[in-house]
Amino acid sequence: MRDLSPTGQPSQHSLPPSRRRVLRRAGAGALLAGTGVPLLNACGGGAGAGDPRTVTLGSNGSDAVPKAAYAEIYAAFRKKSGITVDVNTKDHNTFQEQINSYLQGTPDDVFTWFAGYRMQFFAAKGLATPLDDVWAKIGGNFPDAMKRLSKGEDGTYYFVPLDTYPWAVFHRGSVFERHGYEVPATWDAFVALCKRMRKDGLVPIAFGDKDAWPALGTFDQLDFRTNGYDFHVDLMAGRASWTDARVRKVFDLWTEILPHHQDGAVGRTWQDAAQALVAGKAGMYLLGSFVGQQFTDPADLADLDFFPFPAISPEFGQETVEAPTDGFMLSRKPKNHAGAVRLLEFLGTPRAEEIYLRSDSSVVAAASTASTASYTALQKKAFDMISGARSLTQFMDRDSRPDFTSTVMQPALQTFVRDPKGVDSLLTSIERQKKTIFAS
């Protein structure tokens, strides 16, 4: 999950579970004022305060790669418009933890954020400005699924997407070729492949859940493949019940393939799990495309391939793709509204995305009209998969309340992974805690 690092990818170092503490309660960010953590404040009273030639922008892109990529976009915008983007960059985790209080104070005109529920959360609180006027100009650049992802619960646009990446089942092409494996399109074929891989001496599915978030992605795939996008979204938003028989079905399916996962997953990081795939000891790995960063040898990376998680229900097929998406929002009272709108219109163009991707090749453009000429074969495949999806999800901790995800779902799924027995009592506990959290 890319929230971990400002590069837009998980860190290759430690992945602390506390990363999902964003938005726990209203005012939570304000509590940090006395902790010694640098506060996230707007650029404030300098040239950006009401200056029609300057737009202020709060950014979580603090690592070198995204920071440089964003800078190139803003330079191109200045050349085109004559408007300077005054960037207020903060550490990624600090930005996330303090954004609630930041947006309630005097935020910058524009700020970086995430699509889906996290965007909808602030839109519903009145902390963001609608962007229907922007989308009237940029809408033709994006597929319908990306448009849907950029709207609040009121059907109004609040978000301009920039880049994205898919979750899928990754594998080494040479391993599949050597053993004569075929890509499974259905659940039965997937289970059969797992059994065959085990007989061939491979770990069928690499898995590491030490940091508690990878299992969230497995649940997501199983749920929307089994129950469809609409039910999955309702479940993540607290509207559907975790004791529903449809959720129990998800865990029954997971129990069926859990023996084919790498043993000891709760004590293993995703990076360590990826090494089994790199070494050809594991046949498959369900993860985001950032898994490629573990393939340090160019020849190994060229051998990396993926396929969408197989269909479970014929009704829903493979129409939904998990594609966490980053982009921009407009604060509730921007000092330079007109300039900020012009910036957002520019950010929603293929040109802006192509500029960004010159510096950051780990992701793909959110716009379907962006050029793929410079893409690697893996990027082109990812782009096609996302562009062709009917619906896009954002990963559980972006599609649901982060406090619910971090305090309830992460430990619950680790409990299940350790011992898949007692699912009914586990789901009853999840539902009880969900009601308390979503009622607050």
C-alpha positions in Angstrom: 0.0 0.0 0.0 1.6 3.2 -1.1 0.6 5.3 1.9 3.7 4.1 3.6 6.2 6.3 1.7 6.1 9.6 0.1 7.5 8.0 -3.0 4.1 6.6 -3.7 5.4 3.1 -2.8 5.8 1.2 0.4 9.2 1.8 2.1 11.8 -0.9 1.6 12.5 -0.5 5.3 10.1 -0.9 8.2 6.4 -0.5 7.6 5.0 0.6 11.0 1.3 -0.3 11.6 0.8 3.2 13.0 0.8 4.6 9.5 -3.0 4.1 9.4 -3.8 6.4 12.2 -5.1 9.1 9.9 -8.5 10.6 10.7 -9.0 8.6 13.9 -11.2 11.3 15.4 -12.0 14.9 14.7 -9.2 17.0 16.1 -6.8 14.2 16.5 -4.2 16.1 14.6 -4.5 19.0 17.1 -3.3 16.7 19.9 0.1 16.6 18.2 0.7 20.2 18.9 2.4 19.4 22.2 4.3 16.3 21.1 7.2 17.9 19.3 6.0 16.8 15.9 6.4 19.7 13.4 2.9 21.0 12.7 1.4 21.0 9.3 0.6 24.6 8.5 -0.2 26.5 5.3 2.4 28.5 3.5 0.6 31.4 4.9 1.1 35.2 4.8 3.9 35.4 2.2 3.6 35.9 -1.5 0.9 33.2 -1.6 -1.7 35.0 0.6 -4.2 36.2 -1.9 -1.6 36.9 -4.6 -3.2 36.1 -8.0 0.2 35.1 -9.4 0.7 32.4 -6.8 -1.1 29.3 -5.7 -0.2 27.6 -2.5 -0.1 23.8 -2.3 0.3 21.5 0.6 2.2 18.3 -0.4 3.0 15.0 1.2 5.5 14.2 -1.5 8.6 14.6 0.7 10.8 11.9 -0.8 13.2 12.8 -3.6 11.4 11.1 -6.5 7.9 12.5 -6.1 9.2 15.8 -5.0 11.3 16.2 -8.1 8.4 14.9 -10.3 5.9 17.4 -8.8 8.4 20.2 -9.2 8.6 19.6 -12.9 4.8 19.7 -13.2 4.7 23.0 -11.4 7.4 24.5 -13.5 5.5 23.6 -16.6 2.4 25.1 -15.2 4.2 28.3 -14.4 5.6 28.5 -17.9 2.1 28.0 -19.3 0.1 30.3 -17.0 2.6 32.7 -15.3 1.4 31.4 -12.0 3.9 30.2 -9.4 3.0 27.1 -7.2 4.3 27.8 -3.7 4.8 24.3 -2.3 4.5 23.4 1.4 6.0 20.0 1.6 5.8 17.9 4.8 6.9 14.4 5.8 4.3 11.9 4.4 3.2 10.5 7.8 3.1 13.9 9.5 0.9 15.2 6.7 -1.5 12.3 7.1 -1.7 12.5 10.8 -2.3 16.2 11.0 -4.4 16.8 7.9 -7.7 16.9 9.8 -6.7 19.9 11.9 -4.8 21.4 9.0 -7.9 21.5 6.8 -10.0 23.0 9.6 -7.5 25.8 10.0 -6.0 27.9 7.2 -4.8 25.3 4.7 -3.1 25.9 1.4 -5.2 26.5 -1.8 -4.6 23.0 -3.1 -3.4 19.8 -1.3 -2.3 16.3 -2.2 -4.5 13.5 -1.1 -6.1 10.1 -1.9 -9.1 9.1 -4.0 -12.1 7.2 -2.6 -13.3 7.2 1.0 -10.5 9.4 2.3 -11.5 12.1 -0.2 -15.2 11.6 0.6 -14.5 12.0 4.3 -13.3 15.6 4.0 -15.8 16.4 1.3 -18.7 15.4 3.6 -17.2 17.5 6.4 -17.3 20.6 4.1 -13.5 20.8 4.1 -13.1 20.7 0.3 -14.4 22.7 -2.6 -16.4 21.0 -5.3 -14.6 20.6 -8.6 -17.4 20.1 -11.2 -16.2 23.1 -13.1 -12.7 21.6 -13.4 -14.2 18.2 -14.5 -16.2 19.9 -17.2 -12.9 20.6 -18.9 -10.8 17.5 -17.9 -13.5 14.8 -17.9 -12.7 13.5 -21.4 -9.3 12.5 -20.2 -10.4 9.9 -17.7 -12.2 6.5 -17.9 -15.6 6.2 -16.1 -14.2 4.2 -13.2 -11.7 7.0 -12.5 -14.5 9.6 -12.6 -16.5 7.5 -10.2 -13.5 7.4 -7.9 -13.2 11.2 -7.9 -16.7 12.0 -6.6 -18.0 12.5 -3.1 -21.0 10.7 -1.8 -23.2 13.6 -3.0 -22.2 12.9 -6.6 -20.0 16.0 -6.9 -16.4 15.9 -8.0 -13.8 16.8 -5.3 -10.7 15.2 -6.6 -8.3 15.3 -9.6 -6.3 12.1 -10.0 -2.7 12.0 -11.1 -1.3 8.5 -10.8 -2.3 5.0 -9.8 -1.1 1.4 -9.8 -2.8 -2.0 -9.6 -2.9 -4.9 -7.1 -2.7 -8.2 -9.0 -1.2 -11.7 -8.8 2.5 -11.4 -9.7 4.6 -14.2 -11.0 7.8 -15.0 -12.9 7.1 -15.7 -16.6 10.0 -18.1 -16.8 8.6 -20.2 -13.9 5.2 -20.5 -15.6 6.9 -21.4 -18.9 9.2 -24.0 -17.3 6.3 -25.8 -15.6 3.7 -25.3 -18.3 1.4 -23.3 -16.1 -1.5 -21.4 -17.6 -2.9 -18.1 -16.1 -6.1 -19.1 -14.2 -9.1 -17.0 -15.0 -11.5 -18.8 -12.5 -11.4 -19.7 -8.9 -11.4 -23.5 -9.6 -8.5 -23.0 -12.0 -6.6 -20.9 -9.4 -7.0 -23.5 -6.7 -6.0 -26.3 -9.1 -2.8 -24.3 -10.0 -2.0 -23.8 -6.3 -2.2 -27.6 -5.8 -0.1 -28.2 -8.8 2.6 -25.8 -7.7 2.8 -27.4 -4.3 3.4 -30.8 -6.0 6.1 -29.2 -8.1 7.9 -28.1 -4.9 6.9 -24.4 -5.0 5.3 -22.3 -2.4 2.1 -21.5 -4.3 1.4 -18.0 -2.8 4.1 -15.9 -1.2 2.8 -14.0 1.8 4.1 -11.7 4.5 1.7 -9.9 6.9 4.1 -8.8 9.7 3.0 -5.2 9.3 -0.7 -6.2 9.1 -1.7 -4.5 5.9 -1.0 -7.0 3.1 -3.9 -9.3 4.3 -6.3 -6.4 3.8 -5.6 -6.6 0.1 -6.3 -10.4 0.0 -9.7 -9.7 1.7 -10.5 -7.0 -0.8 -9.9 -9.2 -3.8 -11.9 -12.1 -2.4 -14.8 -9.8 -1.4 -15.4 -7.9 -4.6 -14.8 -10.9 -6.7 -17.4 -12.8 -4.6 -19.9 -10.1 -3.8 -19.3 -7.3 -6.3 -18.1 -3.7 -6.1 -21.3 -2.3 -4.5 -21.4 -4.7 -1.6 -17.7 -4.2 -1.0 -18.0 -0.4 -0.9 -21.0 -0.7 1.5 -19.0 -3.0 3.7 -16.1 -0.7 3.8 -18.3 2.3 4.6 -20.0 0.6 7.5 -23.3 0.2 5.8 -23.2 -3.6 5.4 -22.9 -6.1 8.2 -19.8 -8.1 8.8 -22.0 -10.9 10.0 -23.7 -11.1 6.6 -23.5 -14.6 5.0 -21.7 -13.0 2.0 -18.8 -12.0 4.3 -18.7 -15.5 5.8 -18.4 -16.8 2.2 -15.3 -14.7 1.7 -13.6 -16.3 4.7 -14.7 -19.8 3.6 -12.9 -19.2 0.3 -9.9 -17.7 2.0 -9.7 -20.8 4.3 -9.7 -23.0 1.2 -6.5 -21.4 -0.2 -4.8 -20.4 3.1 -2.8 -23.7 3.3 -1.3 -22.7 -0.1 0.1 -19.5 1.4 3.7 -19.2 2.7 3.9 -20.4 6.3 4.6 -18.0 9.2 3.2 -15.0 7.3 2.5 -12.9 10.4 6.2 -12.9 11.2 7.4 -12.0 7.7 7.5 -8.6 6.0 6.2 -8.2 2.4 9.8 -7.6 1.3 11.0 -10.9 2.7 8.0 -12.7 1.1 8.9 -11.1 -2.2 12.3 -12.7 -2.1 10.7 -16.1 -2.5 9.2 -14.9 -5.8 12.5 -13.3 -6.9 14.3 -16.6 -6.2 11.7 -18.6 -8.1 10.7 -20.5 -4.9 7.2 -19.1 -4.9 4.9 -19.4 -7.8 2.7 -16.3 -7.2 2.3 -13.2 -5.0 -0.9 -11.1 -4.5 0.4 -7.6 -4.0 0.6 -4.1 -5.6 2.9 -3.5 -8.5 5.5 -2.1 -6.1 6.6 -5.7 -5.6 8.8 -4.9 -8.6 11.1 -2.8 -6.5 12.4 -6.0 -4.9 13.6 -7.2 -8.3 17.0 -5.4 -8.3 18.5 -7.4 -11.2 17.1 -6.0 -14.5 16.9 -9.5 -16.0 14.7 -10.7 -13.0 12.6 -7.6 -13.4 12.1 -8.3 -17.1 10.8 -11.7 -16.1 8.1 -10.3 -13.8 4.5 -10.6 -15.0 1.0 -10.5 -13.5 -2.6 -11.4 -14.0 -5.8 -10.1 -12.4 -7.1 -12.0 -9.5 -9.4 -14.8 -10.9 -13.1 -14.5 -11.2 -15.2 -16.2 -8.4 -18.7 -15.2 -9.2 -19.8 -15.1 -12.9 -22.0 -12.2 -12.1 -19.0 -10.0 -11.2 -16.2 -11.6 -13.1 -13.0 -9.5 -13.0 -14.7 -6.1 -13.5 -13.2 -4.6 -10.4 -9.5 -3.6 -10.0 -7.8 -2.5 -6.8 -5.9 0.7 -7.9 -4.9 3.1 -5.1 -4.9 6.5 -6.7 -3.2 9.8 -5.7 -4.1 13.3 -6.7 -5.2 16.7 -5.6 -8.1 18.5 -3.9 -9.1 22.2 -3.4 -9.4 23.4 0.1 -12.7 25.0 1.4 -11.6 28.6 1.2 -8.7 29.0 -1.2 -7.0 32.4 -1.2 -6.5 32.2 -4.9 -9.5 30.3 -6.2 -9.1 31.2 -9.8 -5.4 30.3 -9.9 -6.0 27.1 -8.0 -8.7 26.0 -10.5 -6.3 26.7 -13.4 -3.7 24.5 -11.7 -6.1 21.7 -11.1 -7.2 21.9 -14.8 -3.6 21.5 -15.7 -3.0 18.6 -13.3 -5.9 16.8 -15.0 -4.2 16.8 -18.4 -2.2 14.0 -20.0 0.7 16.4 -20.3 0.9 16.8 -16.5 0.8 13.1 -16.0 3.4 12.4 -18.6 5.8 15.0 -17.0 5.3 13.2 -13.6 6.0 9.8 -15.1 9.3 10.9 -16.6 10.6 11.0 -13.0 8.6 8.3 -11.4 8.2 5.1 -13.4 6.8 3.1 -10.5 3.2 4.1 -11.3 1.0 4.8 -14.3 -1.1 7.7 -15.4 -4.7 8.0 -14.1 -5.8 9.5 -17.4 -6.7 7.1 -20.2 -5.5 9.7 -22.8 -2.0 9.9 -21.4 0.8 8.6 -23.7 2.1 5.1 -22.8 5.1 5.4 -25.3 7.7 5.5 -22.5 6.1 2.7 -20.4 7.7 -0.6 -19.7 5.8 -3.7 -20.7 4.7 -4.1 -17.1 3.5 -0.5 -16.9 1.5 -0.8 -20.2 -0.2 -3.9 -18.9 -1.0 -2.2 -15.6 -2.4 0.8 -17.5 -4.6 -1.3 -19.7 -5.9 -3.3 -16.7 -6.8 -0.1 -14.8 -8.2 1.7 -17.8 -10.4 -1.3 -18.7 -11.9 -1.8 -15.3 -15.6 -1.1 -14.7 -14.9 -0.2 -11.0 -11.8 0.8 -9.1 -11.3 0.3 -5.4 -8.6 1.9 -3.2 -7.5 -0.7 -0.7 -9.2 -1.2 2.6 -7.6 1.5 4.6 -8.4 4.1 1.9 -11.9 2.7 1.3 -12.9 2.6 5.0 -12.2 4.6 8.2 -8.5 4.2 9.0 -9.3 3.9 12.7 -11.5 0.9 12.0 -8.9 -0.6 9.7 -6.0 -0.2 12.0 -7.6 -1.0 15.4 -10.1 -3.7 14.2 -9.4 -5.2 10.8 -5.6 -5.5 10.9 -5.5 -7.5 14.2 -8.7 -9.5 13.2 -7.2 -10.6 9.9 -3.9 -11.6 11.6 -5.9 -13.7 14.0 -7.6 -15.4 11.1 -4.3 -16.0 9.2 -2.8 -17.6 12.4 -5.9 -19.8 12.9 -8.8 -19.8 10.5 -11.1 -21.4 13.0 -13.7 -19.4 14.9 -14.7 -17.2 12.0 -18.2 -16.6 13.2 -17.1 -15.2 16.6 -14.4 -13.1 14.8 -17.0 -11.6 12.5 -19.4 -10.9 15.4 -16.5 -9.0 17.1 -15.7 -7.0 14.0 -19.4 -6.0 13.6 -19.7 -4.9 17.2 -16.6 -2.8 17.0 -17.6 -1.4 13.6 -20.9 -0.1 15.0 -19.1 1.7 17.8 -16.5 3.3 15.6 -18.8 4.4 12.8 -21.3 5.8 15.2 -18.6 8.3 16.5 
